[in-house]
Amino acid sequence: MTSLHSVLADVTQRIIERSRERRTAYLSRIDAAAGNGPQRRQLACGNLAHGFAACSPEDKAALRAGIAPNLGIVSAYNDMLSAHQPFERFPFLIRNAARSVGATAQVAGGVPAMCDGVTQGREGMELSLFSREVIAMSTAIALSHDMFDAALYLGVCDKIVPGLLIGALSFGHLPAVFVPAGPMTSGLPNDEKSRVRQRYAEGKATREELLEAEAQSYHGPGTCTFYGTANSNQMLMEMMGLHLPGASFVNPDTRLRDALTAEATRRAAAITVLGDDYRPVGRIVDERAIVNGVVGLHATGGSTNHLLHLIAIAAAAGIDLRLDDIEALSHAVPLLARVYPNGSADVNHFHAAGGIAFVIGELLDAGLLHDNVETVAGHGLSRYRVEARFDAGTGKSGDGLSYVPAAGRSEDLSVLRPAAEPFRADGGLRVLRGALGTAAIKISAVPEDRFAIEAPCRVFADQASVKRAFERGELDRDVIVVVRFQGPRANGMPELHQLTPLLTVLQKKGHRVALVTDGRMSGASGQVPAAIHVSPEAECGGPIAKLRDGDVLRLDVHGGSLDALVDEAEWAAREAATADLSANSVGMGRELFAVFRNIAATADAGGGVFNTPPLS
């Protein structure tokens, strides 16, 4: 048996010690909520009758008797999001699977699901991060009827899975199985899509050419196939033991996908307090599971949005995760995958090369994952070293689902490598500190000769202004682009995804270019050094608000620093700039989110509005 890596052991132990008081209080609360069996037994007759009034006679009889598991379905279905459109069929599949084991299932409620791919660069993007909090609260409302013994969570994309999990942890006494829909089949190769985007940014491609490339990339039901936040979510749920093994990247509307959904239902029914294998989600999501999620993020080059989400998820379980912990793990964890934007392959190629089962196996063998954890599938993460298969008429339930041991090798070394021969020796995440505050930077795709950038800055208050300056040729030089007043309290921290093609063009011209922002970039900054999530943000008077055009900045990955090379006395005397954010406070529903903007935590504390941990 492989011994646990010392860094993993040390980081986990310090998280446990730091979290002890809050975690103990959380576990006491969910233990008390578990009570003595199904809570619907405590409902008055009128309450219970309301709860099953619309059920089929068969389900109504089971609910009246109160001896069979009742599963709540919390769904993020809508048919505008390609990733969530397949969920339309899932309640039917789930109800039938539940009945096959003597259980019942009801749609407990829906949660909103917005698409960052649609709202990029638009006013609606300013609702995106806070939609995580709305989803968490909507999840709580769905489960508040106290009718359920376990819940199935149907969600895929950016803020949706973190919001569902935060909500699930507020009902931590209930078992939770997360049920994905799978990625769309591969479309236009990512290198070609990126090339057309850059040509459009340079004025060399028409809008129709760009639209055709995008339509060929995003072409059908399922998750977008690049490795952004949505697919990082799926990896995390499997790494943390909240999916069934092998469930993350099976394409929608296939027999294997349906078989996995049915088995997720049966498993949810089997792990309620009514049986002898009770697995509440608040116990599964412990310090070791959180560390496993962070390790998976580093090993696969996942989205930097999870620097926000993992901290917020951990806090919802009474766990105090900090950026220092995430960075320490990054130094120890090798990068095993190259998936766009950190490579040219998409998640279908990643899955075909061996996928998450291969990554888990390699990391377990290297002592870089906790195997001694509880999962929805049973004890031990080693249960996830398997590949799901469909063979008609096979499987324990006759639905064709079976598991075989995962291959011990990568089927494509350009996409997936063993831990002994990684793409990088570390996970590529660094924390920068200095005169401008604290920031994160993802360097897994950044050329090493760009790890230190020193150049004059240009300061902007939105990405549209950057685009106009680029089009006027004002950035055609060595430059550090500063985009501030983009944090949670300023405007909800929208992604600045539209900056990536512009900055890439400048870098390819040979200029030394970097981005510094209190906003976020997801995993899409690619080869351009990007110091993101700068905290404190400009709206709170953070040092980034002191910058002026022409100030020379230095971003140094090796030194872990982010500094303004300004005379010390002058810097101390400067007042922080302010911005008129009135245009960001109304329209597109933004006026409804003022309360969130007013109380949001800093980015390094998760950017949320509840369960926020102490600042690191």
Backbone hydrogen bonds, N-H to C=O, Kabsch-Sander energy under -0.5 kcal/mol:
donor,donor_aa,acceptor,acceptor_aa,energy
5,H,367,G,-3.2
9,A,5,H,-2.5
10,D,6,S,-2.7
11,V,7,V,-2.8
12,T,8,L,-2.3
13,Q,9,A,-2.2
14,R,10,D,-2.2
15,I,11,V,-2.0
16,I,12,T,-2.4
17,E,13,Q,-2.6
18,R,14,R,-2.4
19,S,15,I,-2.0
20,R,16,I,-0.8
20,R,17,E,-0.6
23,R,19,S,-3.4
24,T,20,R,-2.4
25,A,21,E,-1.9
26,Y,22,R,-2.2
27,L,23,R,-2.7
28,S,24,T,-2.1
29,R,25,A,-1.8
30,I,26,Y,-2.3
31,D,27,L,-2.2
32,A,28,S,-1.9
33,A,29,R,-1.8
34,A,30,I,-1.6
35,G,31,D,-0.9
37,G,35,G,-0.6
41,R,38,P,-1.3
42,Q,39,Q,-2.1
43,L,40,R,-1.1
48,L,44,A,-2.6
49,A,45,C,-2.6
50,H,46,G,-1.9
51,G,47,N,-1.6
52,F,48,L,-1.3
53,A,49,A,-0.8
53,A,50,H,-0.5
55,C,52,F,-1.6
60,K,56,S,-3.1
61,A,57,P,-2.2
62,A,58,E,-1.7
63,L,59,D,-2.6
64,R,60,K,-2.4
65,A,61,A,-2.0
66,G,62,A,-1.7
67,I,62,A,-0.6
68,A,62,A,-0.6
71,L,69,P,-0.5
71,L,104,T,-2.9
72,G,150,A,-2.7
73,I,106,Q,-2.6
74,V,72,G,-0.6
74,V,152,L,-2.7
75,S,73,I,-0.6
75,S,109,G,-2.0
76,A,154,L,-2.1
82,S,80,M,-0.6
84,H,81,L,-0.7
85,Q,81,L,-1.6
87,F,84,H,-1.4
88,E,85,Q,-1.8
89,R,86,P,-1.3
90,F,87,F,-0.8
93,L,89,R,-1.7
94,I,90,F,-3.1
95,R,91,P,-2.7
96,N,92,F,-1.9
97,A,93,L,-2.2
98,A,94,I,-2.7
99,R,95,R,-2.3
100,S,96,N,-1.5
101,V,97,A,-0.5
101,V,98,A,-1.4
102,G,99,R,-1.7
103,A,98,A,-2.9
104,T,69,P,-2.5
106,Q,71,L,-2.6
108,A,73,I,-1.8
108,A,106,Q,-0.9
109,G,73,I,-1.5
111,V,75,S,-2.1
116,D,114,M,-0.6
118,V,115,C,-1.0
119,T,115,C,-1.8
120,Q,116,D,-1.5
122,R,119,T,-2.8
125,M,119,T,-0.6
125,M,122,R,-1.5
126,E,123,E,-2.0
127,L,124,G,-1.9
128,S,125,M,-1.1
129,L,492,G,-0.5
131,S,127,L,-1.2
131,S,128,S,-0.8
132,R,128,S,-0.6
132,R,129,L,-1.5
134,V,130,F,-1.8
135,I,131,S,-2.8
136,A,132,R,-2.1
137,M,133,E,-2.3
138,S,134,V,-2.8
139,T,135,I,-2.4
140,A,136,A,-1.9
141,I,137,M,-2.2
142,A,138,S,-2.3
143,L,139,T,-1.8
144,S,140,A,-0.8
144,S,141,I,-0.8
146,D,143,L,-1.6
149,D,70,N,-3.1
150,A,70,N,-1.0
151,A,175,P,-2.1
152,L,72,G,-3.1
153,Y,177,V,-2.2
154,L,74,V,-2.8
154,L,152,L,-0.6
155,G,153,Y,-0.9
155,G,179,V,-0.6
161,V,157,C,-1.7
163,G,159,K,-2.2
164,L,160,I,-2.8
165,L,161,V,-2.6
166,I,162,P,-2.5
167,G,163,G,-2.4
168,A,164,L,-2.8
169,L,165,L,-2.4
170,S,166,I,-1.0
170,S,167,G,-0.6
171,F,167,G,-0.6
171,F,168,A,-1.2
172,G,169,L,-1.2
174,L,171,F,-2.4
177,V,151,A,-2.2
178,F,242,L,-2.8
179,V,153,Y,-2.9
184,M,223,T,-2.2
188,L,216,Q,-1.3
190,N,344,S,-0.7
193,K,189,P,-2.1
194,S,190,N,-2.8
195,R,191,D,-2.1
196,V,192,E,-2.2
197,R,193,K,-2.2
198,Q,194,S,-2.2
199,R,195,R,-2.2
200,Y,196,V,-2.4
201,A,197,R,-2.2
202,E,198,Q,-1.4
203,G,200,Y,-1.5
204,K,199,R,-3.2
205,A,199,R,-0.8
210,L,206,T,-2.1
211,L,207,R,-3.0
212,E,208,E,-2.3
213,A,209,E,-2.0
214,E,210,L,-2.5
215,A,211,L,-2.7
216,Q,212,E,-1.9
217,S,213,A,-1.2
218,Y,214,E,-2.9
219,H,217,S,-0.9
222,G,82,S,-3.3
223,T,182,G,-1.8
227,Y,340,Y,-3.7
228,G,226,F,-1.6
232,S,228,G,-1.9
233,N,229,T,-2.5
234,Q,230,A,-1.3
235,M,231,N,-2.0
236,L,232,S,-2.5
237,M,233,N,-2.4
238,E,234,Q,-1.7
239,M,235,M,-2.9
240,M,236,L,-2.4
241,G,238,E,-1.3
242,L,237,M,-3.2
243,H,237,M,-1.2
247,A,244,L,-1.8
250,V,247,A,-0.8
254,T,251,N,-0.5
258,D,254,T,-2.3
259,A,255,R,-2.3
260,L,256,L,-2.3
261,T,257,R,-2.0
262,A,258,D,-2.3
263,E,259,A,-2.3
264,A,260,L,-2.3
265,T,261,T,-1.7
266,R,262,A,-2.2
267,R,263,E,-2.6
268,A,264,A,-2.2
269,A,265,T,-2.1
270,A,266,R,-1.4
271,I,267,R,-1.1
271,I,268,A,-0.5
272,T,269,A,-0.7
275,G,272,T,-1.5
279,R,271,I,-2.2
281,V,174,L,-1.9
282,G,172,G,-2.4
283,R,280,P,-1.3
284,I,280,P,-1.6
285,V,281,V,-2.6
286,D,284,I,-1.8
290,I,286,D,-2.3
291,V,287,E,-2.2
292,N,288,R,-2.4
293,G,289,A,-2.1
294,V,290,I,-2.1
295,V,291,V,-2.6
296,G,292,N,-2.5
297,L,293,G,-2.0
298,H,294,V,-2.1
299,A,295,V,-2.8
300,T,296,G,-1.6
301,G,297,L,-0.8
301,G,298,H,-0.6
302,G,297,L,-2.5
306,H,303,S,-1.4
307,L,304,T,-1.9
308,L,305,N,-1.3
309,H,305,N,-2.0
310,L,306,H,-2.2
312,A,308,L,-1.9
313,I,309,H,-3.1
314,A,310,L,-2.7
315,A,311,I,-2.0
316,A,312,A,-1.6
317,A,313,I,-0.9
317,A,314,A,-1.1
318,G,315,A,-1.8
319,I,314,A,-2.8
321,L,319,I,-1.1
325,D,322,R,-0.7
326,I,322,R,-1.8
327,E,323,L,-2.8
328,A,324,D,-2.4
329,L,325,D,-2.1
330,S,326,I,-1.6
331,H,327,E,-1.5
332,A,328,A,-0.7
332,A,329,L,-0.9
333,V,329,L,-1.6
335,L,424,R,-1.5
335,L,426,D,-0.6
336,L,299,A,-2.9
336,L,334,P,-0.7
337,A,299,A,-1.1
338,R,415,V,-2.3
340,Y,345,A,-3.2
342,N,339,V,-2.5
347,V,225,T,-2.4
350,F,346,D,-2.1
351,H,347,V,-2.7
352,A,348,N,-2.3
353,A,349,H,-1.9
354,G,350,F,-0.5
354,G,351,H,-1.0
355,G,350,F,-2.2
358,F,354,G,-1.5
359,V,355,G,-2.0
360,I,356,I,-3.1
361,G,357,A,-2.1
362,E,358,F,-2.6
363,L,359,V,-2.5
364,L,360,I,-2.7
365,D,361,G,-2.3
366,A,362,E,-1.2
367,G,364,L,-1.5
368,L,363,L,-3.2
371,D,369,L,-0.7
373,V,371,D,-2.4
375,T,378,G,-1.6
376,V,241,G,-2.6
378,G,375,T,-0.8
380,G,373,V,-3.5
381,L,371,D,-1.4
383,R,380,G,-1.3
384,Y,381,L,-2.4
385,R,382,S,-1.7
386,V,384,Y,-0.8
387,E,404,V,-3.1
389,R,402,S,-3.1
391,D,400,G,-2.4
394,T,391,D,-2.4
398,G,395,G,-1.6
400,G,394,T,-2.9
402,S,389,R,-2.0
404,V,387,E,-2.1
406,A,385,R,-2.0
411,E,353,A,-2.4
415,V,412,D,-1.8
416,L,412,D,-2.5
417,R,336,L,-2.6
421,E,418,P,-1.4
423,F,335,L,-2.4
424,R,335,L,-1.0
427,G,330,S,-2.7
430,R,441,I,-2.6
432,L,439,A,-3.0
433,R,560,G,-2.3
434,G,437,G,-1.3
436,L,562,L,-1.7
437,G,434,G,-1.9
438,T,535,S,-2.9
439,A,432,L,-2.5
440,A,532,I,-2.5
441,I,430,R,-2.3
443,I,428,G,-3.7
443,I,441,I,-0.6
444,S,428,G,-0.6
446,V,443,I,-0.9
450,R,447,P,-2.3
451,F,448,E,-1.6
453,I,555,L,-2.5
455,A,553,L,-1.6
457,C,551,D,-2.0
458,R,480,I,-1.8
460,F,482,V,-2.9
466,V,462,D,-1.0
467,K,463,Q,-2.2
468,R,464,A,-2.0
469,A,465,S,-2.1
470,F,466,V,-2.5
471,E,467,K,-2.4
472,R,468,R,-1.6
473,G,470,F,-1.5
474,E,469,A,-2.2
475,L,469,A,-0.5
476,D,473,G,-1.1
477,R,475,L,-2.4
479,V,512,R,-1.6
480,I,456,P,-2.2
481,V,479,V,-0.6
481,V,514,A,-2.6
482,V,458,R,-3.1
482,V,480,I,-0.5
483,V,481,V,-0.6
483,V,516,V,-2.2
484,R,460,F,-2.4
484,R,482,V,-0.5
491,N,487,G,-2.1
492,G,487,G,-0.7
492,G,488,P,-1.1
493,M,487,G,-1.3
496,L,520,R,-2.4
499,L,496,L,-1.9
500,T,497,H,-1.3
502,L,498,Q,-0.6
503,L,499,L,-2.6
504,T,500,T,-2.3
505,V,501,P,-2.0
506,L,502,L,-1.8
507,Q,503,L,-2.3
508,K,504,T,-2.5
509,K,505,V,-1.0
510,G,507,Q,-1.8
511,H,506,L,-1.6
513,V,511,H,-0.8
514,A,479,V,-1.3
515,L,529,P,-2.2
516,V,481,V,-2.7
517,T,531,A,-2.5
518,D,483,V,-1.0
520,R,494,P,-1.1
524,A,521,M,-1.7
526,G,523,G,-0.6
528,V,525,S,-1.8
531,A,515,L,-3.1
532,I,440,A,-2.9
532,I,530,A,-0.9
533,H,519,G,-2.6
534,V,517,T,-2.1
535,S,438,T,-2.8
540,C,537,E,-1.1
541,G,538,A,-2.2
542,G,537,E,-2.2
545,A,542,G,-2.3
546,K,543,P,-2.3
547,L,544,I,-0.9
550,G,457,C,-2.8
551,D,548,R,-2.1
553,L,455,A,-2.5
553,L,551,D,-0.5
554,R,563,D,-2.6
555,L,453,I,-2.7
556,D,554,R,-0.5
556,D,561,S,-2.4
557,V,451,F,-3.0
560,G,556,D,-0.9
561,S,556,D,-2.0
562,L,433,R,-0.9
563,D,554,R,-2.4
565,L,552,V,-3.2
565,L,563,D,-0.6
566,V,564,A,-2.0
571,W,567,D,-3.0
572,A,568,E,-2.3
573,A,569,A,-1.6
574,R,570,E,-1.2
577,A,545,A,-2.8
581,L,579,A,-1.0
584,N,581,L,-1.5
585,S,582,S,-1.3
590,R,587,G,-2.0
592,L,589,G,-1.4
593,F,590,R,-1.5
594,A,591,E,-1.0
597,R,593,F,-2.2
598,N,594,A,-2.2
599,I,595,V,-0.8
599,I,596,F,-0.8
600,A,596,F,-1.2
601,A,608,G,-2.8
605,A,602,T,-1.6
606,G,603,A,-1.9
607,G,602,T,-2.2
